[in-house]
Amino acid sequence: MGRLTPTTHPDLLVGAASGDDAAVWRLDDDRALIATADFITPVVDDARTWGRVAAANAVSDVYAMGGRPLLALNLVAWNTEALSSDLLSEVLLGGEDIAREAGFVVAGGHTIDDPEPKYGMAVIGEVHPDRLLTNAGLRPGDHLVLTKPLGIGVITTAVKRGMVSDSVLQTALDSMTRLNAEAAQVALDAGATGATDVTGFGLLGHLGRMAAESGVDVEVTVADVPLIDGAYDLAEKGAVPGGTGRNMKFIADSLDTGDTDDLLVTLLADAQTSGGLVFGVGTKEAADAAVATLESTGHRASRIGLAGDGTGLILLR
């Protein structure tokens, strides 16, 4: 990326420079377009469930910017020699399930032949420029809210090793297929300006980038960070994805772990698929109200820390 010419334009409200969840292009004073793309390899055996997870994961970037999705195109890589077209239909039907739930249209897409299957979407959404959530929007004094528990990477790794019970897997699937639409609306209603979704870089990676782009330090109360039941035990048994180590290296220079248990630090760096949002709210009361609202709709949300003046450090306490 460093060799590319930076793209600037007065109507490009969010581009690649800040590492945000999606690009945002202003159409006029009241409308802006959100553009994003994401695709993943299979995380579960069931084709339709994989399609739902991948679609929820892709559209999450629109919600993370405070917007609503309008239109999507399927992105498909498919091994035509080893996998049937009927199986691909199931994947695409899973994507349609999410589109129907979220209220956007799937209007086509593109497919290539690939030895390893992949599926996702390019999604277009819209947002009012004054209601935009960005990863540079955290403010000193903001209380941090996380809207889904962590542990997806550990659990999907354990699935491949045959280590997961049906109940733990179902909890993970329910989390991955839950849309972040309600979470985004709650964040906006609570007055948030800074948000991101927690995906491949884990909570520490995404929160660290937010802290750096916002010019704040964040203190995370580790005991308040929700974990999917069973994730800690699976991590203890060694079901830790390789990407977790890369996430730790990515954030190491900005991380003060204090006396936090090493395994908990690992779970904070765990790569999530279709993870929740993390956003900042100006008062403790507003943050607690946001958590209560989310929990009333079935989310497992929590107030996990506080932003303060700083330069992008994460302090675990």
C-alpha positions in Angstrom: 0.0 0.0 0.0 2.9 2.3 0.7 3.9 2.4 -3.0 0.4 3.5 -4.0 -0.4 7.2 -4.6 -2.7 8.4 -1.8 -6.2 9.1 -3.1 -7.7 12.4 -2.0 -10.8 14.2 -3.0 -13.1 16.7 -1.2 -16.0 14.3 -1.5 -14.0 11.2 -0.3 -15.0 11.5 3.4 -13.3 8.2 4.3 -10.6 6.5 2.2 -7.9 4.0 2.7 -5.6 6.2 4.7 -7.3 5.7 8.1 -7.8 1.9 7.7 -11.5 2.3 8.4 -14.2 -0.3 7.7 -15.5 1.1 4.4 -15.0 4.0 2.0 -17.5 6.9 2.1 -18.3 9.2 -0.8 -20.4 12.4 -0.3 -23.1 12.9 -2.8 -24.5 16.1 -1.3 -25.0 17.7 2.1 -27.5 15.0 3.2 -26.3 11.9 1.5 -23.2 9.8 1.3 -22.5 6.4 -0.2 -20.7 3.6 1.7 -18.7 1.1 -0.3 -17.2 -2.1 1.1 -16.2 -5.6 0.1 -15.4 -8.7 2.1 -15.2 -12.5 1.5 -14.2 -15.5 3.6 -13.3 -19.1 3.3 -15.7 -21.6 4.9 -16.0 -21.5 8.7 -18.6 -24.2 9.0 -19.6 -27.3 7.0 -23.2 -26.3 6.3 -23.2 -24.4 3.0 -26.2 -22.2 3.7 -25.0 -21.3 7.1 -21.6 -20.3 5.7 -23.4 -18.1 3.2 -25.3 -16.4 6.0 -22.2 -15.8 8.0 -20.2 -14.4 5.1 -23.0 -12.1 4.1 -23.5 -10.8 7.7 -19.8 -10.3 7.9 -19.7 -8.3 4.7 -22.6 -6.0 5.5 -21.3 -5.4 9.0 -18.9 -2.8 7.6 -21.8 -0.6 6.5 -23.3 -0.7 10.0 -19.9 0.1 11.5 -20.0 3.4 9.6 -23.4 4.2 10.9 -25.2 3.5 7.6 -27.8 1.2 6.1 -27.2 -1.2 3.3 -28.9 -0.7 -0.1 -27.4 -3.1 -2.7 -24.9 -6.0 -2.9 -23.1 -8.1 -5.4 -22.0 -11.6 -4.7 -18.3 -12.4 -4.8 -17.7 -16.1 -5.4 -14.6 -18.3 -5.8 -15.6 -21.9 -6.5 -13.9 -25.2 -7.1 -16.1 -26.4 -10.0 -14.3 -29.8 -10.2 -14.8 -30.8 -6.6 -18.0 -28.9 -5.5 -21.4 -29.1 -7.0 -23.4 -26.1 -8.3 -26.2 -27.2 -6.0 -23.9 -26.6 -3.1 -23.1 -23.1 -4.4 -26.8 -22.4 -4.7 -27.1 -23.2 -0.9 -24.3 -20.7 -0.2 -26.0 -18.0 -2.3 -29.4 -18.7 -0.6 -27.7 -18.1 2.7 -26.6 -14.7 1.4 -30.1 -14.0 0.3 -31.4 -14.9 3.8 -29.2 -12.1 5.3 -30.1 -9.6 2.5 -33.8 -10.2 3.2 -33.4 -9.8 6.9 -31.3 -6.6 6.5 -33.5 -5.1 3.8 -31.0 -4.8 0.9 -31.0 -6.2 -2.6 -28.5 -8.7 -4.1 -28.3 -7.6 -7.7 -25.8 -10.1 -9.2 -22.1 -10.7 -8.8 -19.0 -12.3 -10.1 -17.7 -15.9 -10.0 -14.3 -17.4 -10.7 -12.9 -20.9 -10.6 -10.6 -21.4 -7.6 -9.3 -24.5 -5.8 -10.3 -23.0 -2.5 -13.9 -21.8 -2.1 -14.6 -18.3 -1.0 -17.8 -16.3 -0.6 -18.7 -12.7 0.3 -20.2 -9.5 -1.0 -19.5 -6.1 -2.2 -22.0 -3.9 -0.5 -23.2 -0.3 -1.1 -24.9 1.6 1.7 -25.9 5.1 2.5 -25.4 7.4 5.5 -26.0 11.1 6.4 -22.6 12.8 6.4 -23.3 14.2 9.9 -24.2 10.8 11.3 -21.1 9.0 10.1 -19.3 6.7 12.6 -15.5 6.3 12.0 -12.5 4.8 13.7 -11.1 8.3 14.2 -14.2 9.4 16.2 -13.3 8.3 19.7 -13.1 11.2 22.2 -11.3 11.4 25.5 -13.8 10.4 28.2 -15.8 8.0 25.9 -16.9 4.8 27.5 -16.3 1.8 25.3 -19.2 -0.6 24.5 -18.6 -4.0 22.9 -21.8 -5.6 21.3 -20.8 -9.2 20.9 -18.7 -11.7 22.9 -15.3 -12.8 21.6 -14.0 -16.2 20.8 -15.1 -16.9 17.3 -11.6 -17.6 15.9 -10.8 -20.1 18.6 -14.1 -21.9 18.2 -13.9 -22.1 14.4 -10.4 -23.4 14.7 -11.6 -26.0 17.2 -14.4 -27.0 14.8 -11.7 -28.1 12.3 -10.1 -30.2 15.0 -13.4 -31.8 16.1 -13.1 -30.3 19.6 -16.4 -28.3 19.8 -19.7 -29.3 21.4 -22.9 -28.7 19.5 -24.0 -26.1 22.1 -20.8 -24.0 21.8 -20.9 -24.2 18.0 -24.5 -23.0 18.0 -23.8 -20.1 20.2 -21.0 -19.1 17.9 -23.2 -19.4 14.8 -25.9 -17.4 16.4 -23.4 -14.6 17.1 -21.9 -14.7 13.6 -25.3 -14.5 11.9 -26.6 -11.7 14.1 -26.7 -8.4 12.2 -25.0 -5.3 13.6 -27.9 -3.2 12.5 -29.4 -2.7 16.0 -26.0 -2.1 17.5 -25.3 0.7 15.0 -28.6 2.3 15.7 -28.0 2.1 19.5 -24.6 3.7 19.0 -26.0 6.6 17.0 -28.9 7.1 19.4 -26.3 7.2 22.3 -24.3 9.9 20.5 -21.4 7.9 19.4 -19.0 9.3 16.8 -16.3 6.6 16.9 -17.0 2.9 16.0 -15.6 -0.1 14.2 -16.5 -3.7 13.9 -14.3 -6.4 15.4 -13.2 -8.8 12.7 -9.9 -10.1 11.5 -7.5 -8.1 13.7 -9.3 -9.0 16.9 -10.5 -6.5 19.5 -7.0 -5.4 20.3 -6.1 -4.8 16.6 -9.2 -2.9 15.7 -9.4 -0.9 19.0 -5.7 -0.1 18.7 -6.2 1.3 15.2 -9.2 3.4 16.5 -7.1 4.7 19.4 -4.3 5.7 17.1 -6.5 7.3 14.5 -8.5 9.1 17.3 -5.4 10.3 19.2 -6.5 8.7 22.5 -5.4 6.0 24.8 -7.9 3.3 25.8 -8.0 1.4 29.1 -9.8 -2.0 28.8 -11.2 -3.7 31.9 -10.5 -7.3 30.9 -12.9 -8.8 33.3 -15.8 -6.9 31.6 -15.0 -8.2 28.1 -17.6 -10.9 27.2 -16.4 -14.3 25.9 -18.4 -17.0 24.3 -18.9 -19.8 26.8 -16.3 -22.5 26.1 -13.9 -20.3 24.2 -11.4 -20.0 27.1 -11.3 -23.8 27.6 -10.8 -24.4 23.9 -8.0 -21.8 23.8 -6.4 -23.5 26.8 -6.5 -26.8 24.9 -4.6 -25.2 22.0 -7.3 -24.2 19.5 -5.7 -20.9 18.7 -5.7 -19.8 15.1 -2.4 -18.7 13.5 -3.7 -15.2 12.8 -3.8 -14.5 16.5 0.0 -14.4 16.8 0.1 -12.0 13.9 -2.5 -9.8 15.6 -0.4 -9.7 18.7 2.7 -8.7 16.8 0.7 -6.0 15.0 -0.4 -4.3 18.3 2.6 -5.2 20.5 4.3 -1.8 20.5 1.0 -0.1 21.6 -0.1 -2.7 24.2 0.4 -2.7 28.0 -0.9 -6.0 29.3 -0.3 -5.3 33.0 -0.8 -8.6 34.9 -3.5 -9.9 32.6 -3.6 -13.6 32.1 -1.8 -14.5 28.9 -4.7 -16.6 27.6 -7.1 -13.8 28.1 -4.7 -11.5 26.1 -4.8 -14.1 23.4 -8.6 -14.1 23.3 -8.6 -10.3 23.1 -6.5 -10.7 19.9 -8.6 -13.5 18.5 -9.7 -12.9 14.9 -13.5 -12.6 14.7 -15.7 -13.4 11.8 -18.8 -11.2 11.8 -17.9 -9.9 15.2 -19.7 -7.1 17.0 -19.2 -3.3 17.1 -17.1 -1.5 19.5 -18.0 2.2 20.0 -17.5 5.1 22.3 -20.3 6.9 24.3 -19.8 10.2 26.2 -21.0 9.2 29.7 -21.1 6.0 31.8 -24.9 6.4 32.1 -25.3 6.5 28.3 -23.1 3.5 27.8 -24.9 1.5 30.4 -28.2 2.5 28.8 -26.9 1.4 25.4 -25.8 -2.0 26.9 -29.3 -2.5 28.5 -31.0 -1.7 25.2 -28.9 -4.2 23.3 -29.3 -6.9 25.9 -33.1 -6.4 25.7 -32.9 -7.5 22.1 -30.7 -10.6 22.7 -27.2 -9.1 22.3 -24.6 -10.0 24.9 -23.1 -6.5 25.2 -20.9 -4.9 27.8 -19.2 -1.6 28.8 -15.5 -2.6 28.6 -13.4 0.4 29.2 -12.6 4.1 28.8 -10.8 6.4 26.3 -8.5 9.2 27.5 -6.0 11.6 26.3 -3.1 9.9 24.6 -1.3 8.7 21.5 -2.9 5.3 20.7 -2.0 3.0 23.6 -4.1 0.1 24.9 -3.9 -0.5 28.6 -5.3 -3.8 29.9 -6.5 -3.7 33.5 
